[in-house]
Amino acid sequence: FTALIESYVKTVENEKLKEFMKFFLNENIPKIIEFIDLKGKMEIGNNSLFMLKNMFKLLKCFDDILRQPIYQESQDSDEVKEIDPLNESIYFSLFKKHENQKIPFFKDDFSIFENIVVFCVIWSFGANLTEETREIFSDFIKSEFNFIPKERSSFDYFYNIANNSWEEWCDGFTGVQITKEKPLESQLIPTNETASIMYISRLLVNHEVHMLLSGPESCKTLVLKTLTNDVLESKFDCRNLPFANCSTSKNVLKVLRSFMQKRHGCFGPLDNQKLVIFLDNLNSIRPEIYGAQPPLELIRQFFDYGGWYDTSKVEFQHVVDTTLLAAMGEPGGGLYTISNRLLRHFFYINIPKYSLESMKKIIDDLLRLHLNDTYPTEVRKISTKIADASISIFEKCVQNLLPIPSKSHYIFSLRSLVRVLKGMMLCPSNEIKNEEEFVMLWKHEMLREFHDRFNTNDDRDWFMNLLTEIIKSTFSIEISKEVIFTDFIENSSSYHQTKLSIDEILDFCRNVLHEHNQESSKPLDIVLFKEAISHITALTRIL
């Protein structure tokens, strides 16, 4: 690792900073590498030097703060204005208030770089660790560097250069842009997990560093899509290329070329622009019989040689001003490992699952967005209780209903709870008169999303008992009757709670079937019964 440190130190131009960095890195990096090798469990690979290279990639992104002011004469007078060339916004969290905060010019005091290096250590060495060893690493970092706050994990803070202080990523109100114009699953709720990834990815893209996010179901795709669609400036031409099991190198190359323009003998974006391409599901490419993944080899060729070959003309095409962002899930279930030859080119971050605290905040915020003034006051007041009850049931299901081979579809994630909310939002506010009816709606959607996927009576009975217990303890309500919400009976096109019993619904469906068979040239020869009616009412809930 000493060679890597020496290589980085040689790139530092300021002599005082060079001496400071050389001393600080040689003093602390050996301890960090020793901890990673002995106690750290890496998500990908086992080479701590790979994470050290990532640290230097991130550290180079902070070189811009060592700028000098530009003096420019005013066009209207002889007055000379001082202009700061730094894009300060990328060094602040999007979800933390930072108005009137300015990063100072640095001349002789470089002590802040101690904090910057530690921040880069956390998001390079710590970013590749598994969820189990992240907390151990956090405790180690806080014990070695006492300026990091002790209240929360070191991953929950960023270093504010302007204030020379460590602050949480979110303040709860800055940057929150929840709107009904976007689908529910496309809303980014600021949490420490999402805010930290947004900050790192935005910083890397602005310095043309390729980045890869990996991990279980979390916020990978949502954060990168929000970054490319809503956050980056207009100078970035952002494109999206999702990979699939059937992707071929020919198709991938065709799409990549369609994103680019030919200029000055090279391929890339238009003048004065930067091309950012988001590659989703990067590891969905099935390896060939000998283990090769041709579409990924094409991407690696771009990294290694700065372009690819046009096979029809047998000439090399240089690609410029292009940055790749990628996301991939955990190997298994149609996802595969990727080669280290490709992985080494990315700044790699492993994203663990959402914490229960973050999931509760997301559900509560999304529910509050939906519960506007058209709902009764007593209904709007219980949004937090709904979020608590949803998380409690989700946690119990994850702990007790494991995805064994006979129940491989028992996979629960935040998407499951979001679909519950989407089902609840099908019901207009004029159909909900009080708290009890809203709880009935929530119960119905929990049954549709969780109960309907269980394939044994024991699991169904366990879930029903759990749901009844949670409703009684959280809302002090007992719901004994069967709850059915649908939109095809009682001459109503809106999603509502039916007043009919299951026998009355059965008679209604039989009459509809009888009318169809009388009018149709191809009658349906089927028999309807109570269980079939239950399935029909469940199937009409299309999200």
C-alpha positions as CSV (number, residue, x, y, z in Angstrom):
1,F,0.0,0.0,0.0
2,T,3.0,2.4,0.4
3,A,3.4,2.5,-3.3
4,L,-0.2,3.6,-3.7
5,I,0.2,6.3,-1.0
6,E,3.4,7.6,-2.7
7,S,1.6,7.7,-6.1
8,Y,-1.2,9.8,-4.6
9,V,1.1,12.1,-2.7
10,K,3.0,12.9,-5.9
11,T,-0.2,14.3,-7.4
12,V,-0.7,16.9,-4.6
13,E,0.7,20.2,-5.8
14,N,0.8,22.2,-2.5
15,E,4.0,21.3,-0.6
16,K,2.5,21.9,2.9
17,L,-0.5,19.8,2.1
18,K,1.7,17.1,0.5
19,E,3.7,16.8,3.7
20,F,0.6,16.7,5.8
21,M,-1.1,14.0,3.7
22,K,2.1,11.9,3.5
23,F,2.3,11.9,7.3
24,F,-1.4,11.4,8.0
25,L,-1.8,8.6,5.5
26,N,1.3,6.7,6.6
27,E,0.2,7.0,10.2
28,N,-3.4,5.8,9.8
29,I,-3.8,3.7,6.6
30,P,-1.8,0.7,8.0
31,K,-4.2,0.5,11.0
32,I,-7.2,0.6,8.8
33,I,-6.0,-2.0,6.4
34,E,-5.0,-4.3,9.3
35,F,-8.6,-3.9,10.7
36,I,-10.2,-4.7,7.3
37,D,-8.0,-7.7,6.8
38,L,-8.5,-9.2,10.3
39,K,-12.1,-8.2,11.2
40,G,-13.8,-6.8,8.1
41,K,-15.9,-9.0,5.9
42,M,-16.0,-7.6,2.3
43,E,-19.1,-7.9,0.1
44,I,-17.0,-8.3,-3.1
45,G,-13.4,-9.4,-3.3
46,N,-10.9,-9.7,-0.5
47,N,-8.2,-7.1,-1.5
48,S,-8.0,-4.1,0.8
49,L,-5.8,-2.4,-1.8
50,F,-8.8,-2.1,-4.1
51,M,-10.6,-0.1,-1.4
52,L,-7.5,2.0,-0.9
53,K,-7.6,2.9,-4.6
54,N,-11.3,3.8,-4.2
55,M,-10.4,6.0,-1.3
56,F,-7.9,8.0,-3.5
57,K,-10.6,8.3,-6.2
58,L,-13.0,9.9,-3.8
59,L,-10.2,12.0,-2.2
60,K,-9.2,13.4,-5.6
61,C,-12.8,14.8,-5.9
62,F,-12.0,17.2,-3.1
63,D,-9.0,18.8,-4.9
64,D,-11.3,21.4,-6.3
65,I,-11.7,23.1,-2.9
66,L,-8.0,24.2,-3.1
67,R,-8.9,26.7,-5.8
68,Q,-7.8,30.3,-6.1
69,P,-10.3,33.2,-6.7
70,I,-10.6,34.6,-10.2
71,Y,-10.6,38.4,-10.5
72,Q,-12.6,39.8,-13.3
73,E,-13.3,43.4,-14.3
74,S,-16.9,44.5,-14.4
75,Q,-18.3,45.5,-17.8
76,D,-20.1,48.5,-16.4
77,S,-17.3,50.0,-14.3
78,D,-13.6,49.6,-13.4
79,E,-14.5,47.6,-10.4
80,V,-12.8,44.2,-10.1
81,K,-15.0,41.3,-8.9
82,E,-13.8,38.2,-7.1
83,I,-15.3,35.1,-8.6
84,D,-15.2,31.7,-7.0
85,P,-14.8,29.0,-9.6
86,L,-15.9,26.2,-7.3
87,N,-19.3,24.4,-7.7
88,E,-19.9,24.5,-3.9
89,S,-23.3,22.7,-4.1
90,I,-21.9,19.3,-4.7
91,Y,-20.0,19.4,-1.4
92,F,-23.3,19.8,0.6
93,S,-26.0,17.2,1.3
94,L,-29.1,17.9,-0.8
95,F,-31.2,17.2,2.2
96,K,-29.5,19.5,4.7
97,K,-30.0,23.3,4.8
98,H,-26.8,25.1,3.7
99,E,-27.9,28.5,2.6
100,N,-25.4,31.3,3.4
101,Q,-22.7,28.7,4.0
102,K,-19.5,29.2,1.9
103,I,-16.4,27.0,1.6
104,P,-13.4,29.3,2.4
105,F,-10.2,29.6,0.4
106,F,-7.4,27.6,1.9
107,K,-3.9,29.0,2.1
108,D,-1.8,27.6,4.9
109,D,-4.2,25.7,7.2
110,F,-5.0,22.2,5.8
111,S,-6.2,20.6,9.0
112,I,-9.7,20.1,7.5
113,F,-8.1,17.5,5.2
114,E,-7.9,15.2,8.2
115,N,-11.7,15.1,8.3
116,I,-11.9,14.8,4.6
117,V,-9.6,11.8,4.5
118,V,-11.6,10.1,7.3
119,F,-14.8,10.7,5.4
120,C,-13.2,9.1,2.3
121,V,-12.0,6.1,4.4
122,I,-15.6,5.6,5.7
123,W,-17.0,5.6,2.1
124,S,-14.3,3.5,0.5
125,F,-13.2,0.9,3.1
126,G,-16.5,0.9,4.9
127,A,-18.6,1.0,1.8
128,N,-17.5,-2.5,0.7
129,L,-18.2,-4.2,4.1
130,T,-21.2,-6.4,4.8
131,E,-24.1,-5.1,6.9
132,E,-22.9,-7.2,9.9
133,T,-19.4,-5.7,10.0
134,R,-20.3,-2.1,9.2
135,E,-21.1,-1.3,12.8
136,I,-17.9,-2.8,14.0
137,F,-16.0,-0.7,11.5
138,S,-18.0,2.4,12.5
139,D,-17.0,1.8,16.2
140,F,-13.4,1.4,15.2
141,I,-13.4,4.6,13.2
142,K,-15.0,6.6,16.0
143,S,-12.5,5.2,18.5
144,E,-9.5,6.2,16.3
145,F,-10.8,9.7,15.4
146,N,-12.6,11.3,18.2
147,F,-14.0,14.2,16.2
148,I,-16.8,12.0,14.7
149,P,-20.1,12.2,16.7
150,K,-20.7,9.2,18.8
151,E,-24.6,9.2,18.8
152,R,-25.1,7.4,15.6
153,S,-23.2,5.3,13.1
154,S,-20.3,7.0,11.3
155,F,-22.2,6.3,8.0
156,D,-25.0,8.6,9.2
157,Y,-22.8,11.8,9.0
158,F,-21.0,13.8,6.4
159,Y,-18.3,16.4,6.8
160,N,-19.5,19.9,6.2
161,I,-16.4,21.7,5.0
162,A,-18.0,25.2,5.3
163,N,-18.8,24.7,9.0
164,N,-15.9,22.4,9.8
165,S,-18.3,20.0,11.5
166,W,-19.8,16.6,11.1
167,E,-23.6,16.7,10.5
168,E,-26.4,14.3,9.7
169,W,-27.3,13.8,6.1
170,C,-30.9,14.9,6.5
171,D,-32.7,17.6,8.6
172,G,-36.2,16.3,7.7
173,F,-37.5,19.1,5.5
174,T,-34.8,20.3,3.1
175,G,-35.0,18.8,-0.4
176,V,-38.2,16.8,0.3
177,Q,-40.0,16.8,-3.1
178,I,-42.9,14.5,-2.7
179,T,-45.4,15.0,-5.5
180,K,-48.5,13.3,-6.8
181,E,-47.2,13.7,-10.3
182,K,-44.9,10.8,-9.9
183,P,-45.8,7.1,-9.2
184,L,-45.5,6.1,-5.6
185,E,-42.6,3.8,-6.2
186,S,-40.6,6.7,-7.9
187,Q,-40.8,9.0,-4.9
188,L,-37.4,9.4,-3.2
189,I,-37.9,9.9,0.6
190,P,-34.8,11.4,2.2
191,T,-33.2,9.1,4.7
192,N,-29.6,8.7,5.8
193,E,-29.2,5.8,3.4
194,T,-30.6,7.6,0.3
195,A,-29.0,11.0,1.1
196,S,-25.5,9.5,1.5
197,I,-25.6,7.6,-1.8
198,M,-27.0,10.7,-3.6
199,Y,-24.1,12.8,-2.2
200,I,-21.4,10.3,-3.2
201,S,-22.8,9.6,-6.6
202,R,-23.3,13.3,-7.4
203,L,-19.8,14.1,-6.4
204,L,-18.3,11.2,-8.4
205,V,-20.3,12.0,-11.6
206,N,-19.2,15.7,-11.5
207,H,-15.6,14.4,-11.5
208,E,-16.2,11.7,-14.1
209,V,-15.6,8.7,-11.8
210,H,-17.5,5.5,-12.8
211,M,-19.5,4.1,-9.9
212,L,-21.2,0.8,-9.1
213,L,-23.9,0.2,-6.5
214,S,-24.6,-3.3,-5.3
215,G,-26.6,-5.0,-2.6
216,P,-30.0,-6.4,-1.8
217,E,-33.3,-4.6,-2.6
218,S,-32.8,-1.1,-1.3
219,C,-32.5,2.3,-3.0
220,K,-30.0,1.7,-5.8
221,T,-32.1,2.2,-8.9
222,L,-34.3,4.9,-7.3
223,V,-31.4,7.0,-6.2
224,L,-29.5,6.8,-9.5
225,K,-32.7,7.5,-11.5
226,T,-33.5,10.5,-9.3
227,L,-29.9,11.7,-9.7
228,T,-30.0,11.5,-13.5
229,N,-33.5,12.7,-14.0
230,D,-33.9,15.5,-11.4
231,V,-30.6,16.4,-9.8
232,L,-27.8,16.8,-12.3
233,E,-27.4,20.0,-14.2
234,S,-28.4,20.5,-17.8
235,K,-24.8,20.0,-19.0
236,F,-25.2,16.3,-18.3
237,D,-26.9,14.3,-21.0
238,C,-28.3,11.4,-18.9
239,R,-29.3,8.1,-20.5
240,N,-30.6,4.8,-19.2
241,L,-29.7,1.3,-20.4
242,P,-31.2,-1.6,-18.4
243,F,-29.5,-4.9,-18.9
244,A,-31.4,-8.2,-19.1
245,N,-30.7,-11.9,-19.3
246,C,-31.1,-11.8,-23.1
247,S,-28.9,-8.8,-23.7
248,T,-26.2,-9.3,-26.3
249,S,-23.0,-7.3,-27.0
250,K,-24.4,-6.4,-30.5
251,N,-27.6,-4.9,-29.0
252,V,-25.8,-3.2,-26.2
253,L,-23.3,-1.6,-28.5
254,K,-26.1,-0.4,-30.8
255,V,-27.9,1.3,-27.9
256,L,-24.7,2.9,-26.6
257,R,-23.9,4.3,-30.0
258,S,-27.3,5.8,-30.3
259,F,-26.6,7.8,-27.2
260,M,-23.5,9.4,-28.8
261,Q,-22.6,11.9,-31.5
262,K,-19.5,11.7,-33.7
263,R,-17.3,14.8,-33.3
264,H,-13.7,15.5,-34.1
265,G,-13.1,11.8,-34.9
266,C,-14.4,10.6,-31.5
267,F,-17.8,9.5,-30.1
268,G,-19.5,11.2,-27.2
269,P,-22.1,13.9,-26.2
270,L,-22.6,17.2,-27.9
271,D,-20.1,20.0,-27.3
272,N,-20.1,21.4,-23.7
273,Q,-21.9,18.4,-22.4
274,K,-21.1,15.3,-20.4
275,L,-22.7,11.9,-21.2
276,V,-23.9,9.9,-18.1
277,I,-25.2,6.4,-18.8
278,F,-27.0,4.4,-16.1
279,L,-26.6,0.6,-16.5
280,D,-29.2,-1.1,-14.4
281,N,-29.1,-4.8,-13.5
282,L,-25.5,-5.0,-14.6
283,N,-25.0,-8.6,-13.4
284,S,-28.1,-10.1,-15.1
285,I,-26.0,-11.3,-18.1
286,R,-25.9,-15.1,-18.1
287,P,-22.3,-16.4,-18.5
288,E,-21.5,-18.5,-21.5
289,I,-20.3,-22.1,-21.3
290,Y,-16.8,-20.9,-20.6
291,G,-17.8,-18.1,-18.2
292,A,-17.5,-15.1,-20.5
293,Q,-20.2,-12.4,-20.5
294,P,-19.7,-10.6,-23.9
295,P,-21.8,-7.5,-23.1
296,L,-19.8,-6.9,-20.0
297,E,-16.5,-7.5,-21.9
298,L,-17.7,-4.7,-24.2
299,I,-18.0,-2.4,-21.2
300,R,-14.6,-3.5,-19.9
301,Q,-13.1,-2.7,-23.3
302,F,-14.4,0.9,-23.0
303,F,-12.7,1.2,-19.6
304,D,-9.4,-0.4,-20.7
305,Y,-9.0,1.2,-24.2
306,G,-11.3,4.2,-24.2
307,G,-13.7,2.8,-26.8
308,W,-14.6,-0.2,-28.9
309,Y,-14.2,-1.6,-32.4
310,D,-16.6,-1.1,-35.3
311,T,-16.5,-4.6,-36.5
312,S,-18.0,-3.8,-39.9
313,K,-15.1,-1.4,-40.8
314,V,-12.6,-3.0,-38.4
315,E,-11.7,0.4,-37.0
316,F,-11.4,1.6,-33.4
317,Q,-14.0,4.2,-32.1
318,H,-12.7,6.4,-29.3
319,V,-15.3,7.4,-26.7
320,V,-14.9,10.6,-24.7
321,D,-16.7,12.6,-22.0
322,T,-18.7,9.6,-20.9
323,T,-19.3,8.4,-17.3
324,L,-21.0,5.1,-16.4
325,L,-23.2,4.5,-13.4
326,A,-24.2,1.0,-12.7
327,A,-26.4,-1.0,-10.2
328,M,-26.6,-4.7,-9.6
329,G,-28.3,-7.0,-7.1
330,E,-26.9,-9.9,-5.0
331,P,-25.9,-12.9,-7.1
332,G,-28.6,-15.6,-7.3
333,G,-32.1,-15.9,-8.8
334,G,-31.1,-14.9,-12.3
335,L,-28.2,-12.6,-11.2
336,Y,-24.6,-13.6,-11.6
337,T,-21.1,-12.5,-10.4
338,I,-19.1,-10.2,-12.6
339,S,-15.4,-10.4,-13.3
340,N,-12.9,-8.5,-11.2
341,R,-11.4,-7.2,-14.4
342,L,-14.5,-5.1,-14.9
343,L,-15.2,-4.4,-11.2
344,R,-11.8,-2.8,-10.7
345,H,-12.8,0.1,-12.9
346,F,-15.7,1.2,-10.7
347,F,-15.9,3.1,-7.4
348,Y,-17.8,0.4,-5.6
349,I,-20.4,0.8,-2.8
350,N,-22.4,-2.0,-1.2
351,I,-25.8,-0.8,0.0
352,P,-27.4,-2.8,2.8
353,K,-31.1,-3.1,3.3
354,Y,-33.1,-0.2,4.7
355,S,-33.2,-0.1,8.4
356,L,-36.6,-0.4,10.0
357,E,-36.4,3.2,11.2
358,S,-35.9,4.4,7.6
359,M,-38.7,2.1,6.3
360,K,-41.1,3.5,8.9
361,K,-40.2,7.1,7.8
362,I,-40.7,6.3,4.1
363,I,-44.1,4.7,4.7
364,D,-45.3,7.5,7.0
365,D,-44.2,10.2,4.6
366,L,-45.9,8.5,1.6
367,L,-49.0,8.0,3.6
368,R,-49.1,11.6,4.8
369,L,-48.8,12.7,1.1
370,H,-51.9,10.8,0.3
371,L,-54.0,11.8,3.3
372,N,-55.0,15.3,2.3
373,D,-57.7,17.6,3.7
374,T,-60.5,15.6,2.1
375,Y,-60.0,12.8,4.6
376,P,-61.5,13.1,8.1
377,T,-59.2,14.4,10.8
378,E,-59.3,11.2,12.8
379,V,-58.0,9.3,9.7
380,R,-55.1,11.7,9.1
381,K,-54.0,11.4,12.7
382,I,-53.4,7.6,12.5
383,S,-50.8,7.7,9.6
384,T,-48.0,7.0,12.1
385,K,-49.9,4.1,13.6
386,I,-50.4,2.6,10.2
387,A,-46.7,2.9,9.5
388,D,-45.8,1.3,12.9
389,A,-48.3,-1.6,12.4
390,S,-47.1,-2.2,8.8
391,I,-43.4,-2.3,9.9
392,S,-44.3,-4.6,12.8
393,I,-46.0,-7.1,10.5
394,F,-43.3,-6.8,7.9
395,E,-40.6,-7.6,10.6
396,K,-42.5,-10.6,11.9
397,C,-42.9,-12.0,8.4
398,V,-39.2,-11.6,7.5
399,Q,-38.2,-13.3,10.8
400,N,-40.7,-16.2,10.7
401,L,-41.6,-16.9,7.0
402,L,-38.3,-17.8,5.4
403,P,-38.0,-18.4,1.6
404,I,-37.3,-22.2,1.8
405,P,-37.4,-24.2,-1.5
406,S,-41.1,-25.0,-1.2
407,K,-41.8,-21.3,-0.4
408,S,-39.2,-19.6,-2.6
409,H,-41.6,-16.7,-3.2
410,Y,-41.7,-15.7,0.5
411,I,-39.6,-12.6,-0.2
412,F,-40.6,-9.4,1.6
413,S,-39.1,-6.0,0.9
414,L,-40.0,-2.3,1.0
415,R,-41.8,-2.8,-2.3
416,S,-44.3,-5.0,-0.5
417,L,-45.3,-2.2,1.8
418,V,-45.4,0.3,-1.1
419,R,-47.8,-1.9,-2.9
420,V,-50.0,-1.9,0.2
421,L,-50.1,1.9,0.1
422,K,-50.8,1.8,-3.6
423,G,-53.8,-0.4,-2.9
424,M,-55.0,1.9,-0.2
425,M,-54.8,4.8,-2.6
426,L,-57.2,3.1,-5.0
427,C,-60.0,4.0,-2.6
428,P,-61.2,7.6,-2.9
429,S,-61.5,9.7,0.3
430,N,-65.3,9.9,0.1
431,E,-65.5,6.2,0.7
432,I,-63.7,6.5,4.1
433,K,-65.9,8.0,6.8
434,N,-63.9,7.2,10.0
435,E,-60.8,5.6,11.5
436,E,-62.3,2.1,11.6
437,E,-63.1,2.1,7.9
438,F,-59.6,3.2,7.1
439,V,-58.1,0.4,9.3
440,M,-60.4,-2.0,7.4
441,L,-59.0,-0.8,4.1
442,W,-55.4,-1.2,5.5
443,K,-56.3,-4.8,6.7
444,H,-57.7,-5.7,3.3
445,E,-54.5,-4.5,1.5
446,M,-52.3,-6.3,3.9
447,L,-54.2,-9.5,3.2
448,R,-53.9,-9.0,-0.6
449,E,-50.2,-8.3,-0.5
450,F,-49.1,-10.8,2.2
451,H,-51.8,-13.3,2.9
452,D,-52.5,-14.1,-0.7
453,R,-48.9,-15.3,-1.4
454,F,-48.9,-17.9,1.4
455,N,-49.2,-21.5,0.2
456,T,-50.0,-23.4,3.4
457,N,-53.0,-23.1,5.8
458,D,-50.6,-22.9,8.8
459,D,-48.9,-19.8,7.4
460,R,-52.3,-18.2,6.5
461,D,-53.6,-18.8,10.0
462,W,-50.4,-17.5,11.6
463,F,-50.7,-14.3,9.6
464,M,-54.4,-13.8,10.4
465,N,-53.7,-14.2,14.1
466,L,-50.8,-11.7,13.9
467,L,-52.9,-9.2,11.9
468,T,-55.7,-9.4,14.4
469,E,-53.4,-9.0,17.3
470,I,-51.6,-6.0,15.8
471,I,-54.9,-4.3,15.0
472,K,-56.2,-4.8,18.5
473,S,-53.0,-3.5,20.2
474,T,-52.4,-0.6,17.9
475,F,-55.8,0.7,17.0
476,S,-57.9,-0.8,19.9
477,I,-60.3,-2.1,17.2
478,E,-61.6,-5.7,16.6
479,I,-62.6,-6.5,13.1
480,S,-64.3,-9.9,13.1
481,K,-66.2,-9.8,9.7
482,E,-64.6,-10.4,6.3
483,V,-63.5,-7.2,4.7
484,I,-63.8,-7.0,0.9
485,F,-62.9,-3.9,-1.2
486,T,-63.7,-4.0,-4.9
487,D,-64.9,-1.9,-7.8
488,F,-67.2,-4.2,-9.9
489,I,-70.3,-4.6,-7.8
490,E,-73.1,-2.4,-6.4
491,N,-73.1,-0.2,-9.6
492,S,-69.9,1.6,-8.5
493,S,-66.8,2.0,-10.5
494,S,-64.7,3.3,-7.5
495,Y,-62.7,1.0,-5.2
496,H,-64.9,0.7,-2.1
497,Q,-65.9,-1.6,0.8
498,T,-68.8,-3.7,-0.3
499,K,-71.8,-4.0,2.0
500,L,-72.8,-7.3,0.5
501,S,-72.1,-10.7,2.1
502,I,-70.1,-13.3,0.3
503,D,-73.3,-15.2,-0.6
504,E,-74.8,-12.0,-2.1
505,I,-71.6,-11.4,-4.1
506,L,-71.8,-15.1,-5.3
507,D,-75.4,-14.5,-6.5
508,F,-74.3,-11.3,-8.3
509,C,-71.5,-13.1,-10.1
510,R,-73.7,-16.0,-11.1
511,N,-76.2,-13.5,-12.6
512,V,-73.4,-11.8,-14.6
513,L,-72.2,-15.2,-15.8
514,H,-75.7,-16.1,-16.8
515,E,-76.2,-12.9,-18.8
516,H,-72.8,-13.4,-20.5
517,N,-73.6,-17.0,-21.6
518,Q,-77.0,-15.9,-23.0
519,E,-75.5,-13.1,-25.1
520,S,-72.1,-14.7,-26.1
521,S,-71.6,-17.2,-28.9
522,K,-68.9,-18.8,-26.7
523,P,-70.5,-19.4,-23.3
524,L,-68.3,-20.1,-20.3
525,D,-69.1,-23.5,-18.8
526,I,-67.8,-22.8,-15.3
527,V,-69.2,-23.2,-11.8
528,L,-68.8,-20.4,-9.3
529,F,-68.4,-21.0,-5.6
530,K,-67.3,-19.0,-2.5
531,E,-63.6,-19.6,-2.8
532,A,-63.7,-18.6,-6.5
533,I,-65.5,-15.4,-5.6
534,S,-62.8,-14.6,-3.0
535,H,-60.1,-15.0,-5.7
536,I,-62.1,-12.9,-8.2
537,T,-62.4,-10.0,-5.8
538,A,-58.7,-10.2,-5.0
539,L,-57.8,-10.3,-8.7
540,T,-59.7,-7.1,-9.4
541,R,-57.2,-5.2,-7.3
542,I,-54.8,-4.2,-10.1
543,L,-52.1,-1.8,-9.1
